[in-house]
Amino acid sequence: MTKAELVAKIAGEAEISQKAADLALRAIVGSIHESLTGADGSIRIPDLGTFRISHRKARTGVNPRTGEKMEIPAADVPAFTAAKALKDAVKD
């Protein structure tokens, strides 16, 4: 599903304009970004899951083109854990 399709679906189900649905979607995504970069670093949405920041340690990797070893620096990356309701919905 594309963003445009998602906006159209939200607009249809909520009986609002596509412009309002697009603004709502942007507000949700912006709030998730803001929450992850804030002090808490996570956001839990019931029936969907939890977004959080995960820390990856520095490690040694291999360049697939040259086979040369290289150092991959430590990094904070976004992570998502699906809620039970979402897992169950996907199973059915």
PyMOL commands that place a pseudoatom at each C-alpha (Angstrom):
pseudoatom trace, name=CA, resn=MET, resi=1, chain=A, elem=C, hetatm=0, pos=[0.000, 0.000, 0.000]
pseudoatom trace, name=CA, resn=THR, resi=2, chain=A, elem=C, hetatm=0, pos=[1.335, 3.430, -0.897]
pseudoatom trace, name=CA, resn=LYS, resi=3, chain=A, elem=C, hetatm=0, pos=[0.984, 6.595, 1.154]
pseudoatom trace, name=CA, resn=ALA, resi=4, chain=A, elem=C, hetatm=0, pos=[-1.656, 7.900, -1.269]
pseudoatom trace, name=CA, resn=GLU, resi=5, chain=A, elem=C, hetatm=0, pos=[-3.666, 4.686, -0.892]
pseudoatom trace, name=CA, resn=LEU, resi=6, chain=A, elem=C, hetatm=0, pos=[-3.375, 4.878, 2.894]
pseudoatom trace, name=CA, resn=VAL, resi=7, chain=A, elem=C, hetatm=0, pos=[-4.538, 8.509, 2.900]
pseudoatom trace, name=CA, resn=ALA, resi=8, chain=A, elem=C, hetatm=0, pos=[-7.519, 7.584, 0.700]
pseudoatom trace, name=CA, resn=LYS, resi=9, chain=A, elem=C, hetatm=0, pos=[-8.434, 4.687, 3.019]
pseudoatom trace, name=CA, resn=ILE, resi=10, chain=A, elem=C, hetatm=0, pos=[-8.192, 6.891, 6.127]
pseudoatom trace, name=CA, resn=ALA, resi=11, chain=A, elem=C, hetatm=0, pos=[-10.296, 9.577, 4.443]
pseudoatom trace, name=CA, resn=GLY, resi=12, chain=A, elem=C, hetatm=0, pos=[-12.955, 7.045, 3.449]
pseudoatom trace, name=CA, resn=GLU, resi=13, chain=A, elem=C, hetatm=0, pos=[-13.190, 5.300, 6.816]
pseudoatom trace, name=CA, resn=ALA, resi=14, chain=A, elem=C, hetatm=0, pos=[-13.123, 8.510, 8.867]
pseudoatom trace, name=CA, resn=GLU, resi=15, chain=A, elem=C, hetatm=0, pos=[-15.390, 10.331, 6.398]
pseudoatom trace, name=CA, resn=ILE, resi=16, chain=A, elem=C, hetatm=0, pos=[-13.015, 13.274, 6.122]
pseudoatom trace, name=CA, resn=SER, resi=17, chain=A, elem=C, hetatm=0, pos=[-11.298, 14.952, 3.185]
pseudoatom trace, name=CA, resn=GLN, resi=18, chain=A, elem=C, hetatm=0, pos=[-8.103, 13.503, 1.777]
pseudoatom trace, name=CA, resn=LYS, resi=19, chain=A, elem=C, hetatm=0, pos=[-6.319, 16.717, 2.755]
pseudoatom trace, name=CA, resn=ALA, resi=20, chain=A, elem=C, hetatm=0, pos=[-7.393, 16.279, 6.385]
pseudoatom trace, name=CA, resn=ALA, resi=21, chain=A, elem=C, hetatm=0, pos=[-6.401, 12.593, 6.300]
pseudoatom trace, name=CA, resn=ASP, resi=22, chain=A, elem=C, hetatm=0, pos=[-2.975, 13.520, 4.889]
pseudoatom trace, name=CA, resn=LEU, resi=23, chain=A, elem=C, hetatm=0, pos=[-2.483, 16.097, 7.664]
pseudoatom trace, name=CA, resn=ALA, resi=24, chain=A, elem=C, hetatm=0, pos=[-3.493, 13.515, 10.285]
pseudoatom trace, name=CA, resn=LEU, resi=25, chain=A, elem=C, hetatm=0, pos=[-1.057, 10.950, 8.894]
pseudoatom trace, name=CA, resn=ARG, resi=26, chain=A, elem=C, hetatm=0, pos=[1.743, 13.529, 8.811]
pseudoatom trace, name=CA, resn=ALA, resi=27, chain=A, elem=C, hetatm=0, pos=[0.966, 14.470, 12.434]
pseudoatom trace, name=CA, resn=ILE, resi=28, chain=A, elem=C, hetatm=0, pos=[1.138, 10.820, 13.532]
pseudoatom trace, name=CA, resn=VAL, resi=29, chain=A, elem=C, hetatm=0, pos=[4.431, 10.181, 11.744]
pseudoatom trace, name=CA, resn=GLY, resi=30, chain=A, elem=C, hetatm=0, pos=[5.866, 13.446, 13.056]
pseudoatom trace, name=CA, resn=SER, resi=31, chain=A, elem=C, hetatm=0, pos=[4.837, 12.547, 16.601]
pseudoatom trace, name=CA, resn=ILE, resi=32, chain=A, elem=C, hetatm=0, pos=[6.534, 9.153, 16.306]
pseudoatom trace, name=CA, resn=HIS, resi=33, chain=A, elem=C, hetatm=0, pos=[9.737, 10.823, 15.056]
pseudoatom trace, name=CA, resn=GLU, resi=34, chain=A, elem=C, hetatm=0, pos=[9.580, 13.362, 17.886]
pseudoatom trace, name=CA, resn=SER, resi=35, chain=A, elem=C, hetatm=0, pos=[8.965, 10.679, 20.516]
pseudoatom trace, name=CA, resn=LEU, resi=36, chain=A, elem=C, hetatm=0, pos=[11.894, 8.557, 19.314]
pseudoatom trace, name=CA, resn=THR, resi=37, chain=A, elem=C, hetatm=0, pos=[14.295, 11.487, 19.375]
pseudoatom trace, name=CA, resn=GLY, resi=38, chain=A, elem=C, hetatm=0, pos=[13.046, 12.675, 22.792]
pseudoatom trace, name=CA, resn=ALA, resi=39, chain=A, elem=C, hetatm=0, pos=[14.191, 11.673, 26.250]
pseudoatom trace, name=CA, resn=ASP, resi=40, chain=A, elem=C, hetatm=0, pos=[12.040, 8.523, 26.421]
pseudoatom trace, name=CA, resn=GLY, resi=41, chain=A, elem=C, hetatm=0, pos=[13.092, 7.173, 23.031]
pseudoatom trace, name=CA, resn=SER, resi=42, chain=A, elem=C, hetatm=0, pos=[10.029, 4.976, 22.539]
pseudoatom trace, name=CA, resn=ILE, resi=43, chain=A, elem=C, hetatm=0, pos=[6.335, 5.061, 21.753]
pseudoatom trace, name=CA, resn=ARG, resi=44, chain=A, elem=C, hetatm=0, pos=[3.787, 2.286, 22.316]
pseudoatom trace, name=CA, resn=ILE, resi=45, chain=A, elem=C, hetatm=0, pos=[0.644, 2.134, 20.195]
pseudoatom trace, name=CA, resn=PRO, resi=46, chain=A, elem=C, hetatm=0, pos=[-1.837, -0.497, 21.421]
pseudoatom trace, name=CA, resn=ASP, resi=47, chain=A, elem=C, hetatm=0, pos=[-2.842, -3.080, 18.780]
pseudoatom trace, name=CA, resn=LEU, resi=48, chain=A, elem=C, hetatm=0, pos=[0.059, -1.935, 16.563]
pseudoatom trace, name=CA, resn=GLY, resi=49, chain=A, elem=C, hetatm=0, pos=[3.311, -2.203, 18.492]
pseudoatom trace, name=CA, resn=THR, resi=50, chain=A, elem=C, hetatm=0, pos=[6.226, -0.364, 20.021]
pseudoatom trace, name=CA, resn=PHE, resi=51, chain=A, elem=C, hetatm=0, pos=[8.714, 1.866, 18.235]
pseudoatom trace, name=CA, resn=ARG, resi=52, chain=A, elem=C, hetatm=0, pos=[12.006, 2.326, 20.088]
pseudoatom trace, name=CA, resn=ILE, resi=53, chain=A, elem=C, hetatm=0, pos=[15.643, 3.217, 19.591]
pseudoatom trace, name=CA, resn=SER, resi=54, chain=A, elem=C, hetatm=0, pos=[18.064, 0.293, 19.567]
pseudoatom trace, name=CA, resn=HIS, resi=55, chain=A, elem=C, hetatm=0, pos=[21.837, 0.634, 19.918]
pseudoatom trace, name=CA, resn=ARG, resi=56, chain=A, elem=C, hetatm=0, pos=[24.094, -1.339, 17.571]
pseudoatom trace, name=CA, resn=LYS, resi=57, chain=A, elem=C, hetatm=0, pos=[27.654, -1.935, 18.704]
pseudoatom trace, name=CA, resn=ALA, resi=58, chain=A, elem=C, hetatm=0, pos=[30.616, -1.238, 16.437]
pseudoatom trace, name=CA, resn=ARG, resi=59, chain=A, elem=C, hetatm=0, pos=[31.659, -4.298, 14.462]
pseudoatom trace, name=CA, resn=THR, resi=60, chain=A, elem=C, hetatm=0, pos=[33.888, -5.513, 11.679]
pseudoatom trace, name=CA, resn=GLY, resi=61, chain=A, elem=C, hetatm=0, pos=[32.237, -6.130, 8.322]
pseudoatom trace, name=CA, resn=VAL, resi=62, chain=A, elem=C, hetatm=0, pos=[33.258, -7.122, 4.812]
pseudoatom trace, name=CA, resn=ASN, resi=63, chain=A, elem=C, hetatm=0, pos=[32.823, -5.009, 1.682]
pseudoatom trace, name=CA, resn=PRO, resi=64, chain=A, elem=C, hetatm=0, pos=[30.928, -7.374, -0.675]
pseudoatom trace, name=CA, resn=ARG, resi=65, chain=A, elem=C, hetatm=0, pos=[32.534, -5.873, -3.800]
pseudoatom trace, name=CA, resn=THR, resi=66, chain=A, elem=C, hetatm=0, pos=[36.150, -6.062, -2.736]
pseudoatom trace, name=CA, resn=GLY, resi=67, chain=A, elem=C, hetatm=0, pos=[36.105, -8.556, 0.124]
pseudoatom trace, name=CA, resn=GLU, resi=68, chain=A, elem=C, hetatm=0, pos=[38.054, -5.989, 2.162]
pseudoatom trace, name=CA, resn=LYS, resi=69, chain=A, elem=C, hetatm=0, pos=[37.413, -5.875, 5.921]
pseudoatom trace, name=CA, resn=MET, resi=70, chain=A, elem=C, hetatm=0, pos=[36.039, -2.606, 7.256]
pseudoatom trace, name=CA, resn=GLU, resi=71, chain=A, elem=C, hetatm=0, pos=[34.952, -1.170, 10.586]
pseudoatom trace, name=CA, resn=ILE, resi=72, chain=A, elem=C, hetatm=0, pos=[31.240, -0.417, 10.921]
pseudoatom trace, name=CA, resn=PRO, resi=73, chain=A, elem=C, hetatm=0, pos=[30.714, 2.274, 13.578]
pseudoatom trace, name=CA, resn=ALA, resi=74, chain=A, elem=C, hetatm=0, pos=[28.251, 2.024, 16.466]
pseudoatom trace, name=CA, resn=ALA, resi=75, chain=A, elem=C, hetatm=0, pos=[24.846, 3.542, 15.730]
pseudoatom trace, name=CA, resn=ASP, resi=76, chain=A, elem=C, hetatm=0, pos=[21.415, 4.163, 17.201]
pseudoatom trace, name=CA, resn=VAL, resi=77, chain=A, elem=C, hetatm=0, pos=[18.728, 2.745, 14.897]
pseudoatom trace, name=CA, resn=PRO, resi=78, chain=A, elem=C, hetatm=0, pos=[14.924, 2.647, 15.009]
pseudoatom trace, name=CA, resn=ALA, resi=79, chain=A, elem=C, hetatm=0, pos=[13.335, -0.699, 15.899]
pseudoatom trace, name=CA, resn=PHE, resi=80, chain=A, elem=C, hetatm=0, pos=[9.742, -1.950, 15.898]
pseudoatom trace, name=CA, resn=THR, resi=81, chain=A, elem=C, hetatm=0, pos=[8.166, -4.754, 17.913]
pseudoatom trace, name=CA, resn=ALA, resi=82, chain=A, elem=C, hetatm=0, pos=[4.731, -5.840, 16.738]
pseudoatom trace, name=CA, resn=ALA, resi=83, chain=A, elem=C, hetatm=0, pos=[1.889, -6.072, 19.260]
pseudoatom trace, name=CA, resn=LYS, resi=84, chain=A, elem=C, hetatm=0, pos=[0.090, -9.388, 19.804]
pseudoatom trace, name=CA, resn=ALA, resi=85, chain=A, elem=C, hetatm=0, pos=[-3.030, -8.040, 18.062]
pseudoatom trace, name=CA, resn=LEU, resi=86, chain=A, elem=C, hetatm=0, pos=[-1.004, -7.235, 14.925]
pseudoatom trace, name=CA, resn=LYS, resi=87, chain=A, elem=C, hetatm=0, pos=[0.699, -10.637, 14.958]
pseudoatom trace, name=CA, resn=ASP, resi=88, chain=A, elem=C, hetatm=0, pos=[-2.663, -12.357, 15.308]
pseudoatom trace, name=CA, resn=ALA, resi=89, chain=A, elem=C, hetatm=0, pos=[-4.157, -10.282, 12.469]
pseudoatom trace, name=CA, resn=VAL, resi=90, chain=A, elem=C, hetatm=0, pos=[-1.331, -11.292, 10.148]
pseudoatom trace, name=CA, resn=LYS, resi=91, chain=A, elem=C, hetatm=0, pos=[-1.710, -14.988, 11.058]
pseudoatom trace, name=CA, resn=ASP, resi=92, chain=A, elem=C, hetatm=0, pos=[-5.401, -15.105, 10.097]
for i in range(1, 92): cmd.bond("trace and resi %d" % i, "trace and resi %d" % (i + 1))
show_as sticks, trace
zoom trace
